[in-house]
Amino acid sequence: MVTGKNLEKENPSRRRLIGAGAAGTLAAALTLGTMQNANAADGQQGAPLHSPNTYDVTTWRIQAHPEVTAQSDIGAVINDIIADIKQRQTSPDARPGAAIIIPPGDYDLHTQVVVDISYLTIAGFGHGFFSRSILDNSNPTGWQNLQPGASHIRVLTSPSAPQAFLVRRTGDPRLSGIVFRDFCLDGVGFTPEKNSYHNGKTGIEVASDNDSFHITGMGFVYLEHALIVRGADALRVNDNMIAECGNCVELTGAGQATIVSGNHMGAGPDGVTLLAENHEGLLVTGNNLFPRGRSLIELTGCNRCSVSSNRLQGFYPGILRLLNGCKENLITANHIRRTSEGYPPFIGRGNGLDDLYGVVHVEGDNNLISDNLFAYNVPPGNIAPAGAQPTQILIAGGDANVVALNHVVSDVASQHVVLDASTTHSKVLDSGTASQITSYSTDTAIRPTP
């Protein structure tokens, strides 16, 4: 029996999915824009799978370790596929990359995958998300399914290499055009405390500068860090299900022209749902962000970014934060709901802030916060400090910030806008009555809501 890379000589189609039906399904899943070849013989592959650069993890074997399968260690299999791509694509003028296909099924990942080539697509057949928290805190007797599904990868990495996928490369040019889509990364459990959201595991970490990456249709569950991207340029993160992770999306270091859109995301009480550091021109739109992160959107040192048309629900103050000198950002048309924790395992947890911090907290210059709807519904006994009127928008410092046309619905008396003494040239327009706006700065223009 021929195994390993020697099989390539016997059957050059070994990388391809078997059957025209699978080819048609993959073509739809990847939306490659190429129709299956209508003239292909029965059982044969048509475009786009008729390529030596399309790999199926379930048919690949490592020559030195044919006993290793995608089911037993998909990490080792994908690393060997990447090694094969690099061995075959040696010319700088002819390195198109490849597509690695993960059919529906359960796969264990013991070996960290290191991605160091451009134009690589790793694609499955569905995000397969499943609420492990509900499972862990319920009696599942009689349930019809007990695990995530679709293309489901269990992240079983060691503490010394905790990332399921580590993307990095030195030298020029930077990595470009890498796509992760339509599979589930599952951290399996938090130990020893199942509701801690801490296990040291990371789903995907991009650790070197990158251009035009795309993360779409993914499911992330029970990971301490779902997605970390450093040095992003023209990154797209869209249509993912990221929940029950300690931290969801962390855009660290710096970046520009990134879009985060259409995601469902909710972090653990100690983590962030969306963090962006030193970003220019970040667009955050159309996301549904839910509890229970310490913050849902946290921009630090970010300039000329837009946060629009998102739905945010959080259990703690500081749901949306602009920190460390954020400048010229637009925060508009968001629905921001502040409520109290009601899920028994997490009642009593907090993020260390009181309700004077603001549901929205701003430090920076020339930011516009407009046309947002605030829905505040916290029992008076849960407000800290006791007896205080909670703050909806706090301008904690900066110059020439504008707050306009925001609407607040609250079950308790609240301060719609508060401006600290260090603020200058601020404007507050039609965002509360005179009694609902407090300025500790004399350099402020206020037009109360009639």
C-alpha positions as CSV (number, residue, x, y, z in Angstrom):
1,M,0.0,0.0,0.0
2,V,1.3,3.4,-1.0
3,T,1.1,6.1,1.7
4,G,2.4,9.6,2.4
5,K,3.7,11.9,-0.3
6,N,4.5,8.9,-2.5
7,L,0.8,8.5,-3.1
8,E,0.9,11.7,-5.1
9,K,2.7,10.0,-7.9
10,E,0.1,7.2,-8.0
11,N,-3.0,9.4,-7.7
12,P,-2.4,13.1,-8.5
13,S,-6.0,13.9,-7.5
14,R,-5.4,12.8,-3.9
15,R,-5.7,16.4,-2.6
16,R,-9.2,16.8,-4.0
17,L,-12.5,16.1,-2.5
18,I,-14.1,12.9,-3.9
19,G,-17.1,13.2,-6.1
20,A,-18.8,15.9,-8.1
21,G,-21.4,16.4,-5.3
22,A,-18.6,17.4,-2.8
23,A,-17.1,19.7,-5.4
24,G,-20.4,21.5,-6.0
25,T,-20.8,21.9,-2.2
26,L,-17.3,23.3,-1.8
27,A,-17.8,25.7,-4.7
28,A,-20.9,27.1,-3.0
29,A,-19.2,27.2,0.4
30,L,-16.1,29.0,-0.8
31,T,-18.1,31.2,-3.2
32,L,-15.1,31.2,-5.6
33,G,-17.2,32.4,-8.4
34,T,-16.3,29.4,-10.7
35,M,-19.0,27.0,-11.9
36,Q,-18.4,23.3,-11.7
37,N,-17.3,21.9,-15.1
38,A,-20.6,20.6,-16.7
39,N,-18.5,18.4,-19.0
40,A,-16.7,16.6,-16.2
41,A,-17.2,12.8,-16.2
42,D,-19.3,11.3,-13.4
43,G,-17.3,11.0,-10.2
44,Q,-14.6,13.3,-11.5
45,Q,-13.7,16.8,-10.2
46,G,-14.6,19.9,-12.1
47,A,-13.4,23.4,-11.5
48,P,-12.4,24.8,-9.0
49,L,-11.2,21.6,-7.4
50,H,-9.2,20.3,-10.3
51,S,-6.0,21.7,-8.9
52,P,-2.9,20.4,-7.2
53,N,-3.3,23.3,-4.7
54,T,-6.5,22.1,-3.1
55,Y,-6.1,19.7,-0.2
56,D,-8.5,17.6,1.8
57,V,-7.3,17.0,5.4
58,T,-9.1,13.7,5.6
59,T,-7.2,12.2,2.7
60,W,-3.7,13.6,3.5
61,R,-1.1,11.4,5.2
62,I,2.2,12.4,6.7
63,Q,4.9,10.3,5.0
64,A,6.9,9.8,8.1
65,H,3.8,9.2,10.3
66,P,1.1,7.6,8.2
67,E,-0.8,6.7,11.4
68,V,-1.5,10.3,12.1
69,T,-4.9,11.4,10.7
70,A,-6.9,14.6,10.7
71,Q,-9.1,13.1,13.3
72,S,-6.2,12.3,15.6
73,D,-4.2,15.5,15.1
74,I,-5.4,17.9,12.4
75,G,-2.6,20.3,13.5
76,A,0.1,18.0,12.4
77,V,-1.7,17.2,9.1
78,I,-2.1,20.9,8.2
79,N,1.5,21.6,9.1
80,D,2.6,18.9,6.7
81,I,0.3,20.2,4.0
82,I,1.9,23.7,4.4
83,A,5.3,22.1,4.1
84,D,4.2,20.4,0.9
85,I,3.0,23.7,-0.5
86,K,6.3,25.4,0.3
87,Q,8.2,22.5,-1.3
88,R,6.3,22.7,-4.5
89,Q,5.9,26.5,-4.7
90,T,9.5,27.8,-4.7
91,S,9.5,30.6,-7.2
92,P,8.6,34.1,-6.0
93,D,6.8,34.6,-9.3
94,A,4.6,31.5,-8.9
95,R,3.3,31.1,-5.3
96,P,-0.5,31.1,-5.6
97,G,-1.0,29.5,-2.2
98,A,-3.6,26.9,-1.6
99,A,-6.9,25.9,-0.2
100,I,-7.1,23.4,2.7
101,I,-10.6,21.9,3.1
102,I,-12.0,20.6,6.4
103,P,-15.1,18.4,5.8
104,P,-17.7,18.2,8.5
105,G,-16.5,16.0,11.4
106,D,-14.7,16.1,14.7
107,Y,-11.0,16.7,14.7
108,D,-8.5,16.9,17.6
109,L,-5.7,19.5,17.3
110,H,-2.7,18.7,19.5
111,T,0.0,20.3,17.4
112,Q,0.0,24.1,16.9
113,V,-0.4,25.0,13.2
114,V,2.1,27.6,12.0
115,V,1.0,29.5,9.0
116,D,3.9,31.3,7.2
117,I,2.7,31.5,3.6
118,S,0.4,34.0,1.9
119,Y,-2.8,33.3,-0.1
120,L,-3.8,30.3,2.0
121,T,-7.5,29.6,2.6
122,I,-8.4,27.1,5.4
123,A,-12.1,26.4,5.0
124,G,-14.7,24.1,6.5
125,F,-18.5,23.6,6.2
126,G,-20.1,25.6,8.9
127,H,-19.2,27.4,12.2
128,G,-20.7,24.6,14.3
129,F,-21.2,26.7,17.4
130,F,-22.7,25.1,20.4
131,S,-23.2,26.7,23.9
132,R,-20.8,24.8,26.2
133,S,-21.7,27.2,29.1
134,I,-25.4,26.2,28.9
135,L,-24.3,22.5,28.8
136,D,-21.9,22.9,31.7
137,N,-24.6,24.6,33.9
138,S,-27.6,22.4,32.9
139,N,-28.8,18.9,33.1
140,P,-28.5,17.7,29.4
141,T,-30.4,14.5,29.8
142,G,-32.5,14.0,26.7
143,W,-30.6,16.6,24.6
144,Q,-30.3,15.8,20.9
145,N,-26.7,17.0,20.6
146,L,-24.0,17.6,23.2
147,Q,-21.0,18.9,21.2
148,P,-20.3,21.6,18.6
149,G,-20.8,20.4,15.0
150,A,-20.0,21.0,11.4
151,S,-16.2,21.2,10.8
152,H,-15.4,21.0,14.5
153,I,-11.8,21.3,15.8
154,R,-11.1,20.6,19.5
155,V,-8.1,22.7,20.6
156,L,-6.0,20.5,22.7
157,T,-2.7,22.4,22.5
158,S,-0.1,22.5,25.2
159,P,0.6,25.5,27.5
160,S,3.9,26.1,25.7
161,A,2.2,26.5,22.3
162,P,-1.4,27.5,23.2
163,Q,-2.5,28.8,19.8
164,A,-4.4,26.5,17.5
165,F,-3.2,28.6,14.6
166,L,-0.2,30.9,14.9
167,V,0.3,33.1,11.8
168,R,3.7,34.7,11.5
169,R,6.6,35.3,9.1
170,T,9.7,37.4,9.1
171,G,11.0,39.2,6.1
172,D,9.3,41.0,3.2
173,P,6.7,41.2,2.0
174,R,4.3,40.8,4.9
175,L,1.8,37.9,4.9
176,S,-1.2,38.6,2.7
177,G,-4.5,37.2,1.6
178,I,-5.0,34.5,4.3
179,V,-8.5,33.3,4.9
180,F,-10.0,31.4,7.8
181,R,-13.7,30.4,7.2
182,D,-16.5,28.2,8.2
183,F,-15.2,26.0,10.9
184,C,-15.4,25.8,14.7
185,L,-12.5,26.2,17.1
186,D,-13.5,24.7,20.5
187,G,-11.4,25.1,23.6
188,V,-13.4,22.2,25.2
189,G,-13.3,23.3,28.8
190,F,-12.2,25.8,31.5
191,T,-10.4,24.1,34.3
192,P,-10.5,23.9,37.2
193,E,-13.4,26.4,37.3
194,K,-15.8,25.8,34.4
195,N,-17.2,29.4,34.6
196,S,-13.8,31.1,34.8
197,Y,-13.3,31.7,31.0
198,H,-9.6,31.0,31.6
199,N,-7.7,28.1,30.1
200,G,-4.7,29.7,28.3
201,K,-5.9,28.6,24.9
202,T,-6.0,30.8,21.8
203,G,-7.9,30.1,18.6
204,I,-6.1,32.2,16.0
205,E,-3.2,34.5,16.7
206,V,-1.7,36.6,13.9
207,A,1.7,37.7,15.3
208,S,3.3,39.5,12.4
209,D,2.3,42.4,10.1
210,N,-0.4,41.4,7.7
211,D,-2.4,42.6,4.8
212,S,-6.0,41.8,3.6
213,F,-6.7,38.8,5.9
214,H,-10.3,37.6,6.1
215,I,-11.9,35.8,9.1
216,T,-15.5,34.8,8.2
217,G,-18.2,32.4,9.2
218,M,-16.1,31.0,12.0
219,G,-17.3,29.6,15.4
220,F,-15.2,30.2,18.5
221,V,-16.1,28.8,21.9
222,Y,-14.4,28.2,25.2
223,L,-11.1,29.8,24.3
224,E,-9.4,32.3,26.6
225,H,-8.5,34.3,23.4
226,A,-10.6,33.7,20.3
227,L,-8.8,35.9,17.8
228,I,-5.7,38.1,18.2
229,V,-4.4,40.1,15.2
230,R,-1.3,42.3,15.5
231,G,-0.4,44.8,12.8
232,A,-3.5,44.5,10.7
233,D,-4.0,46.3,7.4
234,A,-7.3,45.9,5.6
235,L,-8.5,43.1,7.8
236,R,-12.0,41.8,7.6
237,V,-13.7,40.1,10.5
238,N,-17.3,39.4,9.6
239,D,-20.2,37.0,10.1
240,N,-18.5,35.0,12.9
241,M,-20.1,33.5,16.1
242,I,-17.6,34.2,18.9
243,A,-19.0,33.5,22.4
244,E,-18.2,32.0,25.7
245,C,-14.6,33.0,25.2
246,G,-12.5,35.0,27.7
247,N,-11.7,37.6,24.9
248,C,-13.3,37.7,21.5
249,V,-11.5,40.0,19.0
250,E,-8.2,41.7,20.0
251,L,-6.6,44.0,17.4
252,T,-3.3,44.8,19.1
253,G,-0.2,46.8,18.4
254,A,-1.6,49.0,15.6
255,G,-3.6,48.7,12.4
256,Q,-5.5,50.5,9.7
257,A,-8.6,50.2,7.5
258,T,-10.0,47.2,9.3
259,I,-13.7,46.2,9.1
260,V,-15.5,44.3,11.9
261,S,-19.1,43.7,10.9
262,G,-22.0,41.4,11.2
263,N,-20.6,39.3,14.1
264,H,-22.3,37.8,17.1
265,M,-19.8,38.2,20.0
266,G,-19.8,38.0,23.8
267,A,-16.7,37.7,26.1
268,G,-16.2,36.6,29.6
269,P,-16.5,39.0,32.6
270,D,-12.7,39.6,32.8
271,G,-12.2,40.1,29.1
272,V,-13.0,42.3,26.1
273,T,-15.5,41.6,23.3
274,L,-13.7,43.9,20.8
275,L,-10.4,45.6,21.6
276,A,-8.6,47.8,19.1
277,E,-5.2,49.5,19.8
278,N,-3.8,52.4,17.8
279,H,-6.0,51.8,14.9
280,E,-6.6,54.3,12.0
281,G,-9.9,54.1,10.1
282,L,-11.4,51.1,11.8
283,L,-15.1,50.4,10.9
284,V,-17.2,48.6,13.4
285,T,-20.8,48.2,12.2
286,G,-23.8,45.9,12.3
287,N,-22.5,43.7,15.1
288,N,-24.7,42.1,17.9
289,L,-22.5,42.3,21.0
290,F,-23.8,40.7,24.2
291,P,-22.7,40.1,27.8
292,R,-20.6,39.6,29.6
293,G,-17.3,41.3,28.7
294,R,-15.7,43.9,31.0
295,S,-16.3,46.1,28.0
296,L,-18.0,45.4,24.7
297,I,-16.0,47.9,22.5
298,E,-12.8,49.3,23.8
299,L,-10.7,51.6,21.5
300,T,-7.4,52.8,22.9
301,G,-5.3,55.4,21.0
302,C,-7.6,55.0,17.9
303,N,-8.2,57.8,15.4
304,R,-10.8,58.4,12.7
305,C,-12.7,55.2,13.4
306,S,-16.5,54.7,13.1
307,V,-18.7,52.7,15.4
308,S,-22.2,52.6,14.0
309,S,-25.4,50.6,13.9
310,N,-24.3,48.1,16.5
311,R,-26.5,46.5,19.2
312,L,-24.6,46.4,22.5
313,Q,-25.9,44.8,25.7
314,G,-23.7,44.7,28.8
315,F,-23.9,44.1,32.5
316,Y,-21.2,46.5,33.7
317,P,-20.3,50.2,33.3
318,G,-17.9,51.0,30.5
319,I,-19.8,49.1,27.8
320,L,-18.1,51.4,25.1
321,R,-14.8,53.1,25.9
322,L,-12.5,55.5,24.0
323,L,-9.3,55.6,25.9
324,N,-5.7,57.0,25.7
325,G,-6.3,60.0,23.5
326,C,-8.7,58.7,20.9
327,K,-9.3,61.4,18.2
328,E,-11.9,62.2,15.6
329,N,-14.0,59.1,16.0
330,L,-17.6,58.7,15.1
331,I,-19.9,56.9,17.5
332,T,-23.4,56.9,16.0
333,A,-26.7,55.1,15.7
334,N,-25.9,52.4,18.2
335,H,-28.4,50.7,20.5
336,I,-26.7,50.5,23.9
337,R,-28.5,48.5,26.7
338,R,-27.2,48.3,30.2
339,T,-28.8,45.7,32.4
340,S,-27.9,43.5,35.4
341,E,-26.6,39.9,35.4
342,G,-29.3,37.3,35.9
343,Y,-27.5,34.1,35.1
344,P,-26.9,32.4,38.5
345,P,-23.3,31.3,37.9
346,F,-22.3,34.9,37.3
347,I,-24.4,36.9,39.7
348,G,-22.1,39.0,41.8
349,R,-19.4,39.3,39.2
350,G,-18.3,42.8,38.1
351,N,-15.6,44.7,36.3
352,G,-14.4,46.8,39.2
353,L,-16.0,50.0,37.9
354,D,-18.9,52.0,39.4
355,D,-21.8,53.6,37.6
356,L,-20.2,57.0,37.6
357,Y,-17.7,55.8,35.0
358,G,-20.3,56.0,32.3
359,V,-22.0,53.5,30.0
360,V,-19.9,55.3,27.4
361,H,-16.6,56.6,28.6
362,V,-14.5,59.0,26.4
363,E,-11.0,60.3,26.7
364,G,-9.8,62.2,23.6
365,D,-10.4,65.0,21.2
366,N,-12.9,65.9,18.5
367,N,-15.0,62.8,18.9
368,L,-18.7,62.9,17.9
369,I,-21.2,60.8,19.9
370,S,-24.5,61.2,18.3
371,D,-27.9,59.6,17.6
372,N,-27.5,56.7,20.0
373,L,-30.3,55.1,22.0
374,F,-29.4,54.2,25.6
375,A,-31.7,51.7,27.4
376,Y,-30.7,51.6,31.1
377,N,-32.5,49.1,33.3
378,V,-30.6,48.4,36.5
379,P,-32.4,47.9,39.9
380,P,-31.6,50.8,42.2
381,G,-30.0,48.4,44.7
382,N,-27.5,47.3,42.2
383,I,-26.2,50.8,41.4
384,A,-22.8,51.8,42.8
385,P,-22.0,53.9,44.7
386,A,-25.3,53.5,46.5
387,G,-27.8,56.3,45.9
388,A,-25.8,57.8,42.9
389,Q,-27.4,58.8,39.7
390,P,-25.7,56.6,37.0
391,T,-23.9,58.3,34.2
392,Q,-24.7,57.4,30.6
393,I,-22.0,59.3,28.7
394,L,-18.8,60.5,30.6
395,I,-16.4,62.8,28.8
396,A,-13.5,62.2,31.1
397,G,-11.0,64.5,29.3
398,G,-10.2,66.0,26.0
399,D,-10.9,68.9,23.6
400,A,-13.8,69.7,21.3
401,N,-15.9,66.6,21.8
402,V,-19.5,66.8,20.6
403,V,-22.4,64.9,22.2
404,A,-25.6,65.3,20.2
405,L,-29.1,63.9,19.8
406,N,-28.7,60.9,22.0
407,H,-31.9,59.5,23.6
408,V,-31.9,57.8,27.0
409,V,-34.6,55.5,28.4
410,S,-33.8,54.7,32.1
411,D,-35.6,53.1,35.0
412,V,-33.8,55.4,37.4
413,A,-32.9,59.1,37.4
414,S,-29.6,59.4,35.6
415,Q,-27.1,61.9,34.3
416,H,-27.2,61.6,30.5
417,V,-23.9,63.5,30.0
418,V,-21.2,64.4,32.5
419,L,-18.1,66.5,31.5
420,D,-15.1,66.4,33.8
421,A,-13.2,69.6,34.6
422,S,-10.3,68.7,32.3
423,T,-12.6,68.9,29.2
424,T,-12.4,71.9,26.9
425,H,-14.5,73.3,24.1
426,S,-17.1,70.6,24.5
427,K,-20.6,70.8,23.0
428,V,-23.7,68.9,24.3
429,L,-26.7,69.2,22.1
430,D,-30.2,67.8,22.7
431,S,-29.1,64.9,24.8
432,G,-30.9,65.6,28.0
433,T,-32.6,68.3,30.0
434,A,-30.6,70.8,31.9
435,S,-30.9,68.7,35.1
436,Q,-29.6,65.6,33.3
437,I,-26.4,67.3,32.1
438,T,-23.5,68.1,34.4
439,S,-20.4,70.0,33.4
440,Y,-17.5,70.5,35.8
441,S,-15.8,72.6,33.1
442,T,-16.7,76.2,32.3
443,D,-15.5,75.8,28.7
444,T,-18.6,74.0,27.5
445,A,-21.6,74.8,25.3
446,I,-24.8,73.1,26.3
447,R,-28.2,73.1,24.5
448,P,-30.6,71.0,26.7
449,T,-33.4,69.0,25.2
450,P,-36.6,71.2,25.4
